[in-house]
Structure formats: structure tokens, C-alpha cells
Amino acid sequence: MYCSSGFPYATVPFSCKNRSNKASGNFQGLAKQLPTSASLGSKKFPGKCSFPSSTMILMHGKVGHEWKISALLEDNDTMSTLEEDDETIEEDAENLGILSLDPGFKAFEDHLRHRFIRYLKQKRLIETYEGSLEEFAQGYLKFGFNKEQDGIVYREWAPAAQEAQLIGDFNGWDGSNYQMEKDQYGVWTIKIPDQDGEPAIQHNSRVKFRFKHGNGIWVDRIPAWIKYATVDSTVFAAPYDGVYWDPPPSERYTFKHARPPKPECPRIYEAHVGMSSTEPRVNSYREFADDILPRIKANNYNTVQLMAIMEHSYYGSFGYHVTNFFAASSRSGTPEDLKYLIDKAHGLGLRVLMDVVHSHASNNITDGLNGYDVGQSAEDSYFRTGEQGYHKLWDSRLFNYANWEVLRFLLSNLRWWLEEFNFDGFRFDGVTSMLYHHHGVNISFTGNYNEYFSEATDVDAAVYLMLANHLIHNIFPDAIVVAEDVSGMPALGRPVSDGGIGFDFRLAMAIPDKWIDYLKNKKDEEWSMEEIVFCLTNRRYTEKCIAYAESHDQAIVGDKTISFLLMDKEMYSGMSCLMDASPTIERGIALHKMIHFITMALGGEGYLNFMGNEFGHPEWIDFPREGNGWSFDKCRRQWNLVDADHLRYKFMNSFDRAMNALDDKFSFLESTKQFVSSANDEDKVIVFERGDLVFVFNFHPEITYDGYKVGCELPGKYRVALDSDALEFGGHGRVGHDVDHFTSPEGIPGEPETNFNNRPNSFKVLSPPRTCVVYQKVEEDLEEHVEEDLDDQVKLPGTDTTVAVVMDQQEPNKDLTLCQEDIGESEVKDTEETEVENLSCAPSKIAFG
């Protein structure tokens, strides 16, 4: 969304060197730096004092919001310390690690240093006034409901409220005797004493925060920090209620399994618990744990990414319009049930990531955080004001990341999910919307760095993400944090300490777009191997990507999955193994395997698949809504299709399992060795190496290449490691798996230009149309070479001696030599006799028998 003034909040870089009042570089005239004593803007810190924050707020080119800073200005010792720290911070910003990685950053070093300084100052202020970032992120121990001595204390930040009460089942929803007190920082507090030694508010009872705002109207809201929220499912469009959740020890889930080790390369299974049942209904956490997790493990994934965990009143939002940030969605069970799911995953060796939504919040006033916005200033709200606080495309509210209490709320939210539920990390949704004031709406990113580092950049949001990633990795060093960013923001995946934003991985979002474009708009013969390779390999140096051919986005109603684009209506009638496959089904299954596999093998350092796509789930996802008669028919997963032995879905599922198993065995995703030796548009063949494996993809719809020459780095013998044309994967079994492929040297050693496709060795393969085959190098000693891989065995003319003929692959034209001393007689087995004169090869060694 664009700022009406043309100057968005806090995005303008300034010179970090001279600390003058003038902006530097391309931003002259846009920034004004405040005097030292107030140069940071101001914030309110509940329980502490009012003081400047590290956020310089710029609005319409001027300093905005005259917030109180008197308390800090009176603290001369604190101000002196902060000023001394400023010099150290600016020195740290002079040596940003990312500047040495990319010469393109040189023109934007002022912006990058400005961002890093903003981060360091914000972090320092939190440490100064809250003890540490980690303590600051434990807001749930202060806000919301917490047991204290002889009672329950409830706190809520609501500066705009004039009066406030706590209501619920415990007091008959009458708050007249439960008035709350407000401090100078807008925090309302009440203590509910225990009754006869028992909590006055019972576990699993309903509660709400009632307050009166400026126009004298009283409203009821769900507590912002509530841990559980429920709705009466028997009443249409009923409002949610906050629920006080504090189960007794006998009902509280206790984790039994340790977190699995962090995988170097996550193979992620993206799943939605609610729609994971075969039946047309909402599935539960426990059913998912017992029924679906074993399927995920069986297919050799090492990570599960759970969508729609944070409570959202509208099921059809896919979980992205969050109403209650600290509450696990009650549709699928209780918080204890979710803990059971995560613990069960850990017991299976699966890590669990949560799809976290901090990019926006539901505009639902009755059930969500938006209910606390009653027209107050941004200083006193979770959200920005006016157009800057509203996402027109998503119809949702946008956070004010410059606000102290918003930072506390969001950072605490991350720590809550990590520590209370043992999640192993996050996939941050909507990062593009956070990073730019235009939110990426109607913007086509070209890769020009001016698109990333300009007045359009939301530095407040960038600083929040840096704080978030620093916090997550400090609390749990083995956490995995993934960014969903379509813009390609440079340094998004670099460590915060280097000046990056700190994500471990970014989603390779251009890849599914390329496949959808090809499947919708191009004939098979028009597919460009060079374009495919460029799309799959076009990622930033030193920044890791999670590759995927399709996710939940491509499965939503109005779009189609890859399998449905390929086979469409024939999936209803042509998937039976009891009948011959039609050309459409043949093509569809073949390309489904190839598209997913080349995406995994070449597209990144990790892989993601959405639930059901591994076996080509038909149709689309359509959540219950008025337009479909509130039907669950398209909001489920038909596991019965892949379980049916007579249906072809099993072939795609088996290949998916084999893809993951291949990485388990060879760790090719982890390898930094990735070399594409051929992307031949005429042959429609792509050949590349990942690790020491050689991959051959033949996208040609018709031509089989017999004796197709492929390049490789390492000499030796190669055998098939994975073959999409194998019978077990629904193929025709045309490639021999027991065939040995010996390399031949190419060109002059050390001179790549003389090699074959810049590779020093080559071997020949059979490559049927629409197949992909992976070859592994087989290492073995001479004895194994003779016993298992004899090229031929003959009887010498005029003698009773049987010999084994072994090719010398490095010198195939070497003169024949007899080497009985090299190979003992016991090494040779009885063989069919063949005349030496009939040999078509030139052996280099003969084993006597």
C-alpha cells in the first residue's frame, strides 16, 4: 500500500559516518535526523519509564508523534551510557559482513548500515530497560492470565480504554465488581483472589475483557494474550469466547521425546491438520498425529510444516487471518492435543515448523486483536493508522512494528510457540508485505537493487524480523526459520550479525510459477531446457532456498495442482491399473514425477511438498463457504486413492518416497557441488551433477536416446540409483538397472575447454522419453571388479585355460597382457566358453582359471 504523502514511515537511510542532518546518496532531502537527546523517536515502556526508542519516525518528511521523553531525559546516567554506546554501534556497522559478499551492495551501504544501526539500537534499548531480548519476549508471563500468590492476575494493554472490567463464567458476566486499574502506560490490571484455596476462575471457563472507549460505548473483547478460544459450533456465525486454560497436572500433556537433530537440508511436508481427514469434516490434532504422521515418515520427509495453527475465526482463510495469536486453533482440539501431535512427530524423528503469521491480522473486531483499535493513535495501538494500517488486497490490519508493545507481543508470541509447544522453527508468512510499504501489490520485482533499498522499504518491519531471527536462534540455536518472500530481497537469508535479516532459508517462489506457466501456456515441444535450468538455479549466493514445484497456493479453488493440470478429467476414469493408461495419463504421471524431482534436485538446499501432492491428489481445495453450500467435500485429502493398490496414484507416491530416500542415502541436497553440463533445447535433455550423482532428464515427448553421452567429473563405473521409468513407479522398465556404465576420459586433463560439456569424463546411457534417471558412481576394488563385473570370459585357443577379460577403462586401447600373478586362480568362476577372436573389446588384463 502506498503512503499518501509519498514518504512512508521510517524508511529513509541516512549517513552513518558523518551523523549530519543531511541524507546521503540517493536520499538527499528525504531524511532529517533528530538531535541526540531525541533522535530516536519515543516509546512507552510499561513498568519502566517513557523514553526514546531506536526507531526514528518519519512522516511526510518530518518528525512525527511528539511522544513523552521527560522520564528518560531526567536520567542523565542512562542517556550518557546510551550516547557512548551509539559510537560503538556505528563502529560495528562500518564492517558489515554482507558488504564483502556482493559488490552490488556498495551503492546501498548507507541504507544497509542505517538498518543495522536501527536494529542494534532497538536491541540495546530492550536490553537496557527489559533486562534482555529473551526476557522481553516473555510477555506472556506478565500479560494475560497468570497465577500469582493467592490469586490470578490479569493484565491487558489497552491505552485507548477509559474504563475496563474482567467478565466471564466466573462472575456471571457481570463486571461491576471486577473493575480494572490502569497505569500510566495504558496497562490494565486486576487480581482475582483465590476462593477457599482454589482459583476463582476455573480451568476451561470463558472470559472476556470489557472496556469503555472514548465515545462512552462498552465493548467486549477476547483477551489479546488468551491461550485458548472456542466457539459454539451449533450456532451459525457465533462469536468466539476466550477460555482460561490452566489444566491440572493430571490433564497437562508432558513431552516424552526430545527434539530430533536439525537436518542440514529440510525435506518439508506442508500440512493442514483440519483438512487432513478422508472424511468431509475437520480433522483433529490427535487423528493427524496417529494417522497422517506415519505416512509422512514413510515417505522419508524429515520435517512437517503445520498451517493454520494460530486461532482464526474464519476457517476459509486457510489460517492466514489470525484472530488469537497465542491460541492453538480449537477446531482441531485443545492445546494439550497439539502438544501430543508435536511430541508424536518428534518420536518419529520428524521436526515440526509452524506457519506463523506476523505480517497482518484479521480485521475481525469481535473475535480478534482488531477489536482493540477504537480509533486511537498509532502510539496506543497494535496497528498503524489510516491507510498504512490496512491491507486492501487482504482486507486485514497491519502491525505497527515501531511500537514497543507490538514488539513485545510479537516476539513473545514466537517464544511462546517454541517453548510451550516445542515447535522447531517457523515459516514466516507474507514477508514481502512486511518488507515494503507497497506490500508487493501490483509490483513486478526485476532484481534491480533500487527496488529493495529505497524509500519503499519498511525498515521498521525489517528491524522486527532481525530481532525475531536473533531471538529465535538465541533461544533455540537449532531452529529452522523460513521466509516466504516473492521479491528476492538480498541478504534476507544472511545472518543478522552480518547485516542480513537472519532467515535460514527462503522459499524459491518463482519455481512453481514457471511450472504453472509451462503447463498452461506451452506445448511440450516448446519447453526450454535452458529456461527451466535458469529458473531452478537462479538463487542468491550463500542464501539457501527451499524449492517446491507446488504448495497449497496452487491447490486452492480457482487454480489447479500439477497433476490436475496434466490429467484433468481423466483422473476420474483413467487411473485404474486394470486398464491400459491413456496417452494423457501416461504423460501426466511421467511429467509429475519429473517436475517434482528436478525441482528437488536442482532448485535449492531443501524441498517442500504440500499434503497430497506427492501422489497427485486430484481436484482442488475449497473450504466450506456460502458459495459451495458450506461443503467439506473439497476440503479433505482422499488417502483412499493412494492406498488402493489398483489405482495409479500409488506410483507417484512411491516415486516421492524414493526421491527422499535418495537424499537420505547420498545427501545430495547438502552438497555444494552442483554442475549443469547440458541443457539441450533440441534434444530436450538436461544433465547435471549434484554431489557425486549424475542426473539425466529427458523431457522429449517421443525420442528415446540410445547411447546418449553424458558428462561427469569422476571417472569409474556408474549404475542406476533411481529411475522414474521403473515398473514400481508406473514406468515401462526400459532402463537396465544391472548395466554398468564405464567412463571414458574427455580431452586434455586440466583444460575444461577440451572436455565434453566441460566435464573431464563421460559415459553413455539409454534415455527414454519423459524419464529421469540418476546414476551413482560404484566404488570397488579389483577383486570385486573381477568377480562381479567381468566384461567377458573366454577359453584360450589350443589350451584348457579359461580366462576372465577385464576392460581397462582409462586405457581401452592398451595392448593385451596376461597377468596371472595379478589375479589368483580362485578368483575365476566357470564360464561359457568363447573364442578370443570373437572379442569385440581390447582387454588389458586376463585372469587365468
N, C-alpha and C positions, 0 to 999 in steps of 0.2 A: 504494500500500500504506500502511496506517495504522500509525503508531508505537504500540506497545502502551502506552506511558506517556501518550500524548496530547500529548507535546511532542517534535516531531521535531528533528533536528539543525539548528542554526544558521539558524533561520528568523525569529526574533523581532526586529522592529525596535526600535531604541532612540532616544532623543532625541539628535540630533546637535548640538543647541545648548548644552545645559547639561552634557552629559557626566556626568550624575549616575548613581547606581546604580539609579535607578528608571526603569522603562519609561514611555513616554508614550502618549498616545492610547488606543486600544482594547486595548493590550497590557500594561496595568499588572499587575505581579506575575509576568509570564512571563519577563522577561529580567533577567539580572544581569551587569553589566559588571565585568570584571576590573580590578585596579589597573593603572596604566600599564605597569609593567615586565613584566606577564604578561597584558595584556588581550587579546592576540591569539591565544591558544592556542599550541601549539608544533608544530614540524615538524622533520624531519631533512633536512639538505641534504648529500647525498653530495659528498665532496671539499671541503666548506666547514666548516660547524660546525652545531651544533644550536641553533636559535633560534626565537622565536615567529613564527608566521605571522600573516597578516592575518585568518585565519579564527577567529572566536570560536565555539568548540564548546560548544553547549548540549545537555545530555542530561538528560531528566527534570527540566528546570528548574534543573539545577545544572551547574557547570563539570565537564566530563568529561576523562578521559585526562591524567594528570599527566606530561606528556612533559618530557624534559630541556631546560632552557634555560640551564644554567650557562655554557656557552661564550659565549653572547651577553651574559649579564649581566656577564661579566668584561670585555667590550669596551665600556667606558664611552663612547668617542668615537662608536661606531656607535649606541648607544642614544640619545645626545644628539641625533645627527642625525635619527634616526627620530622622536623626540619633536617636534623642530622641524618636521619635515615633516608631522606629524599636524595641526598648526594650519593649514598651507597646504591640506591635503587637505579639511579640514572647511570652509574658506572656499570652496573650489571647489564643494563640494556644496550650498552655500547658493543657488547660481544655476543650478540645473538647467534646461536649455532645455525639457524636456518639461513642466515645470510651467506654462509660459505657453501651451502648446498646448491643454490640456484642463483646464477647471475641476474636472472630476471627480477629478483627481489631488490636489487640495488636502487632502482628508481623509486622504490616504495619503502625504503628503510626507515624514514621518519614515521610513516604510518605504523609500521610493524613495531618500532620502538615505543611509540606512543601507546599502542595497545598493550605491550608488555609492561610498561610503567604503570598503566592503569590497573593491570592485574596485580602487580606487586604491591601497589599502594592499597588496593582494596583488601588484599590478603593481610597486609601488615595491620591495617586498622581493625580487622576482625580479630587478629591475634592480640592486639593491644587491649581491646575492650571486651572480648569474649573469652580470652584465655588461649584459644587456638581455633583453627578452622574446624577441627574434629569436634570440639566442644560446641561450637556454634551450630554444627549440624546435628545436634541432639535436642532440637527444639521440642520434639515430642515428649521429652522428659519434663518440660515446663508448660507447654501449651496443651490444650485439650484436657482430657481427664487423667489425673494421676493420683495414686494413693499417697497420702502423706500421713503423718501421725494422727491417729484418731479421726480420720475422715478422708474424703475425696475432694481434691482441689481442681476446679475447672477454670481455665483461662482462655480468653479469646481476644485477639487483636481486632478491634473494630473502632477506629478513631472517629468515624462519622456518626456513631450511635450516640444518642442523647441520654437514653436510659437502657438498661438491659436486665434480663431475667433468665434463669435457667428453668426450663419446664420439661416435663416428661411423665412417664408412668408413675415414677416415684412420688410425685406430688399432685397427681390427678390433673396434670397440665395446667395447674394454677400457680403462676409465678409471683403472685402478690407478696408472698413471704420469702421469696428467694431472689431478692434484688441483688444485683452485682455492683461492685465498686470499680470505678475507672481511675487509673493513674494518669500521670501527665503525659504518658507516651501512647495513650489510646488502648491500653490493655485492661480488659475487664476481668475481675476475679471474684470467685465465691468459693467458700469451703462448706461442704455438706458433712456435718459431723456424723460419725457412726451412731447407730441406734442399738443399744444392748450388745455392743461389741461386734455388730455386723454392719457392713456397708449399707448406707441408706439407699443407695442406688444399686439395684440388683443387676447382676450379670445378665446380659441379653435383654435388657429392658430399653424401651425407646426414650430418647432425649432430643431436645431441640434448644436452640439459642433464640430467645425472643428479644428484640430490641426496637426502640423507637428512634426514627431518624428525623431529620430537620423539619419535615412538614407535619410532624406530630403523629404520623401513622406508625402503628406497631406491626412488625412482620416477624414471622417465624422462619428460622433458617437452620439447616443442618450444621452442626459444629464443623469448622473448617478442618480440624485435625482429627475428625472422627475415624475410628479404626474399622468400623463396620456400618453398613447402611442397608436397609431392607425395604421392600415394598409389598403391599398386599396384592398378590398376583391375581386375586379373584375380582379385583375392582379395576376396570379399564381406566388407564391414564391416572392411576392413583399416585400421589406424591410419595417420595421416599421419606423414611424416618432414619435419623441417626440412632445407632444402637451402642449402648455402653458394653464394651466387650472386655471382660476380665474373668475368663473361666477358672474354676477351681483347679488345683493341681491334678486332680483325677481326670479332668476333661482337657487339660492343656497338652498339646502334642509335644513330645520330646523327640528331637532328632536322634537317629540311630547311626547314620552313616556320615563319614567325613566327605568333604568336597573332593571330587576326583581331581587328579593333576590337570593343570592347564594344558590343553593341546596347542602345539605350535601353530597348527593350521586347523581352525574350527570347520567342521562339516556340519552345517546347521540345518536342523529340521524345524521350519517355521510352522507353528500350530496354533489353532484357535480351539480352546477347550470346549466352548459351548456348542460348536458345530461339528464336533468330532464323533458324534454318535451316528450309527447307521440309521437309527430311528429318527423320525421327524420331530425332534424335541431338543431342548437344551441339555447338553451332557454335563456331568458333574466332575469335579476335580478328582475324586476317588475312582470313578469309572475310567477317566482318562489315564490315571496312573496305572490301573490294573490291566486295561485293555489296549491302550494305544502306545504307552511307553515301550512295552516289549516289541511291538512292531518296529518302532524307531531304532531300538537297539539291534534288532535282527537285520536291519538294512545298513548297519555299520556306520550310522551317524554318531558323532561324539558330543553333540550339543543340541539342546532343544531351545527354541526361542518362542516364548509364550506371548501371544497377543491378548489384548482386551482383559488384562488382569485388574487394572485400576477401575474402580467403580464408574459406570457410565449408565445414566438412566435410559438412554435410547440405544437399544440393542443393535439397531441397524447402522449405527455409526462405526461398527467394526471395532469399537473400543477407543476410538480416537477423539471423542467428545467427552472428556473426563469430567465427572461432577465431584467425586470424592477421592482425593489424591492418595490418602493413606489407607483406604479401604479396599480390600480384595472384593471383586465382583461377587455379590451374594447369589447371582443366578446359578452359579455352579457349586455353591456350598459355603462353608464357613472359613475363616482364616486358618483354623486347625486343619481343615481338609486340604487347603492349598499347601500347607506345610507337609502334609503326608505325600502329596504329589512330588514336591521337590526332593524330599528325602528318598522316595522310591526311585526317582531318577538318579540321584547320587549313588544309590545302592547298585544300580545297573551300569555305573561308570559314565553316566551322561551329565554334562554340565547344563545349567539352566540359565538362560538370559531372559530378561523381561523387556518387553516393548514399552519404554517409558515415554510419556507424552508431556514434555515441558515447553512445547512450542506454542501452545494455546490451551484454552479451557472452554468447556461447554458454556454457551450463553444462557443455559437454563438457570433461571433466577430462583425457582422454588427449591431445587434439589442441589444446586451447585455453588461453587465459590462466587459466581457472578451475583448471587443474592446479597453479597456484602457491599456491592457497589451501588450506592444510592446517590450518585452524582457528585461525590466529593472530589478533591484534588488528587493528583497522582501520588502526592506525598502520603496520603492517607488511604490508598487503595492498592489492591493486588495488581491492578491493571493500569495501563496508560489511558489517558483521557482522549475524548474526541475520536477522530478517525484513526489516530495512531493506536488506539486500543481495541480496534475491531478489524477482523479479517473478513473482508467482503465475500471472498470466494468460499471460505469455510463456514461462514456465519458463526464465528466464535470470538472469544475475547483474547487479547494479547497481553502478556505479562509486562510489568514494569521492572525490568531486570536491574534498574538502578536503585531500586528501593531496598533498604536494609532488611525489612521484614519479609519481603518477597524472596530475597536471597536465603534468609533463614529457613523459610518454608520449603523452598525447592531443594536446597542442599540437605536439609533434614529428611526430606522425602526419599532421597537417594539412599541415605544411610539406613533409614527405616527398612527399606526393602532388602538391602544387603544383609543387615544384621538380624532382623526379626524373622525373615523368611529364608535366609541363606541362599538368595539368588547369587549367581556367579558373575553377574555383569548386566549390561544393558545394551539395547539397541535404541538410540535416541531418534525419535520420530520428528520429521519436519524441521530438520536442521537448516535447510535452505531458507525457510520462512523466518527463522530466528536471526540468521546472519545478515539479512538485508532489510532495509526499511520498505522496499517494494515487495518483499516476501517471495520474490521469484515469479510473481504473477505477470504473465504476458512478457516475460523476459527470455530471450534466447541467448544463453551463455556461449561465447565463442572461444573462450580461453584467453582473451585479452586481459592482462592483469589489471587494467583500469576498471574492469567490471567487479573486481574483488576488493580493491583497496581505494575507496573513494568516499565521497560524502554519502553514498548509498549504503555503506557498510554500517551495521548496527554494532558498534563497539561495546555497548552495554551487554548485549547478548553474547558477544564473543568472550568478554571477560567472565561472564557467568559460566560459560562452557569450560573455560580454562580452570576456573575454581572447581567446577564439578569433577572434571577429569583428575585434577590434582587430589581432590578429596577421595574419590573412589579408589585410586591406586595407592594412596596412603593407608586407607582403612584395610584394603584387600589387594595387595600387590599383584596377585594372580588374576584379578578381574579382567574381563574382556569387554571393551566398550566400542560399539559400532555406530557410525554416523550415517544417517540417511540424508545425503546431500546430493542434489542433482546438479549443482552449479560447478563442482570441481574446485572449490576453494583451496588454493595452495596452502600447504602446511597444516591442513586440517588434521592430518594423521601423523604429525610430528610431535614429540614430547613438549610439554609446557615449558620445561626448563630450557629448551632450545628456542623458545619463542613461538612454538606451534600451539594448536588448540588442544592437542593431547589425546585424540582418539587413537585406539589401537588399529582399527580398520574403518574403511569407508565402503559403502555399498557401490558396486560398479553398475550404476543405474542406466547407463547408455546401452548395455548389452541386451536386456530384454526388449528395449525399443527397436534395436536393429533387427532382432529375430521377428518381431511382430511386423515390422515394415517389409521384410523379405517375404514372409508367409502371406501377407495380404496383397502385396503390390508387385511381386516379381515372379516370373516363371522360373522353374528350377534351372533352366539353361542360362538364365540371366544373373544368377547368383555370382557375385565376385568373390573369389577366394582372398584376394588382396584386401578388399573392404572388410571381410569377416575377420581376418587376422589383425588388421589395424584396430578395429573396434575392440577386439579381445585383449590386445596388448597395449592399448593406449591408456596407460595409467602413470601416475607420478612416481618418479624415482624415490625410493626409500619410504613410500607411503603404501601400506598394504591395503588390498581390496578383497572384499567378499564378492565373488562372482555368482551370478544366478541367471538362468535363462528365463525364469518366470517366478513371480511371487504371488501373494494374494491380490496384488493390484490387477494383474492380468486375468484373474478369475472372477472378478466382480461382474455382476449383471451389466450388460451393455458392452462387454468385451468377451473374449474367448481365450481359453487356455490353448497352449500349443497343440495338444492332442486334438482338441475340438476344431481348431483352425485347419489341421491337417486332414481329419477324417469326418468331421461334421456328422451328418445324419446317419452315415454308415456305421457309426459306433453303436447305434441301436440294433442293427441287424447283421453286421459283418464281423463280429468279434468272436464268433464260435470257432473253436479248433476242429469241430466236426464237419466243417465245410472248408473248401479252398478259400484262401484270402483273396479279396478283390484287389485290383491294382491300387485303389485308394488306400485300402488297409495296409497293403504291403509297403507302400510309400510312407504312410503315416507312421507306422511302428518303426521303420528304419530311420526316418529323419528325427523322430522323437528321441531315439537313443543317441544319434549323432549330435544333435543340437545340445542336449544336456551334457554330454560327455566332453565335447570340445570346449564348452563354456567352463566346465570344471577344470579341465586340464590346462587351458591356456589363459583363462580370464582373470586369475587372481591368486591370492595366497590363502583363500578359504572358499567355501562353496555353500550355497543356500538353496534349499528346496522347500516349496510350500506343501503342506499336508495334502496328500492325494495325487499331486502332480507326478510323483515318482512312478505311478502305474498308469498315468494318462487318464485321470478321473474325467469323465465326460461332463458336459453341460457347464454351468456357471454357478456362481454363488449369489443368492438373492435372499437377503434377510427378510423375516416376516414384516410386512408393511401393508398399508391400506391398498396399494396398487396390486398386490398379489393375494388379497384376501387373508392377510396375516398367516400365510402358509410357511411351514418349515420344510417343505418338500425339497427346495433347492438350497437349504441351509443345513446340510449334513454331509457326511462322507460315506459313500457306498462301499464299505470294505468287503461286502459280499462279492463284489465284482472281481477283486484281486484274489479272493480266497477260492473262487470257483475254478477248479482245475481244467474245465473245458473251455474257458474263456482266455483270450489272448492278452488280457491285462497283466497276467502273471509274467509274461515275457519282459515287459518293460520294467516291472518291479524287480525281477531277477537281475536285470542288467544294472539297475540303480544300485542294488546290493553289491554287485561285482565291482562297479566303479569305486565305491567307497572302500571295498576290501583291497582294491589295488593300491589305493593311497595308504591304507593301513600297512601293507606289506612293503611298499617301496618309498613311502614318504615323498612322493614327487612334488606335492604342493609346497612342501617345505624347502625344496631345492631352489637355489638362486640361479641354477643353470637352466636357462630357457632359450632355446635357439630354434628359430623358424628357418629351415633350409629351403623350403619351397612353398609357394602359394601360387599354383599354376592355374590361371583362369581358363586356359584352353583345355587342359586335362580335367579341371575341376577337382584337383587334388591338393591337399595341404599336408606337408610333412614337417614335423618338429620334434625336438628333444626336450624333455623335462626331466631333470635329473639324468639318469643313465638309460631311461626308457626312450624308445623311438615310437612316435605316434604317426599313423598313416590314415588320413581321412579322404575317402573317395566320394565326393558329392555328385559325381556324374550319374544321371538317371539311368544310363544304359550300358556304358562301356565297362568291360572287365579288362584290367591291365594284367597281363601275364608276363612276369619277368620285369616288373616296374622297378626301376633303380631308385633307391633312396639313400640319402647321405647320412652319415653318422660320425661321431667323434672317435669312439673307441673301437679298435679292431677286435675281431674274435668271432664267436659264434652266437647267433641270436635265435630265439624261439618265441613263439606267440605267448604273450602274457594275458591278453584279453582280446576277445574277438566278438564284435557285435553280430556277426553273421553265424555264430554258433547256434546249434539247434536249441539249446536250452534258453536262448534269448529270442526265439521265434525266427531265427535266420535259416539259411539253407545249408550251412555246414560246408561251404565251398573252400575254406582255407584250412589246410592241414596243420594241426597243432603239434604233430610229431616231426615236422620237417625242420631240418637245421639250415640256417641261413648264414653262410660264411662271408665275411667281409673281404673286399679287395681294396688295396691301397689306391689312393687317387692323387695324382700329381706329385709335386715335389714337397717333401716334408718341410713344414715351416713357411710355406708360401701359399696362403689361402686362395690367392687368385688362380692358382693352377689346380685347385681341388675341384671336386664335384659339388656344386652348390655350396661352396665354401666349407665343405667338410672333407677331412683327410681320408675318410674311408666310405665305402658304400656296400650295400648288398641288395639283392633282388627279391621281390615279393610278388605274390598274387594278390591283386586288389580288386574285388568285385564291386559293382556299382552300389552306392549308398551303404557303404560299410566303413567301419573304423576298426583298425587292428593295432594293438600295442605289442611291441617287441622288446624283450628283455635280453640283456647280454648274459650268457651262461658261462660261468667260470668253472673250469675243471682241470685236473692235472692230466698228465699224459696217459696214465693207466686208464682213467675213466674215458679219456678220449678214444682209446683203442677198444675198450670193452663195449661201450655203449653207442659209439658214433662212427663205426667203421664205414668208410665210403664204399669199399668193395673188398671181397675176399676171393683169392684165386689159388689154383694149383699150378706150380711152375712146370712148364713142359719138360717131359723126359725125367721127371722126378716124382717122388711120393710126398713132396713137401707142400703143405698148404700155407699160404701167406695172407696176411691182412694188409690191405693197401690203405694208407692214410695220407690224405692231402696235406701239403704244407700251404696254409692259406696266405702266408706272407710272400712265399716264393713258389707260385703254382707251376712255373716252368722249369723249376730246378731239376737237374738230372736225377734219374732213378738211382737210389742207393739201397743196399741191403744191410740192415742194421740189427742182426740177431742179438748183438751184445746190448742194444738199447732196450729190447723188449723180450722178456723171457718167454719160453715156450708155453708156460702155464697160462699166459695171458690170453691165448688164442683159442677160440671155440671152433667146433666142427662147422663147416660151412658148405654151401653149394659150390661145386667146382665150376670155374670159369676160365677160359683161356686168357692168358695175359694179352695176347694180340688183340682181343676184343675190348680191352680197356679204352675208354674214351678220355681218361684223365691222365695226368702226369704225376704219378705218386712220388713222394720224396722219401718215404720210409716204408719198409716192408717188415712186418712181424712174422717170424717163422713159426710153423706149427708142426 
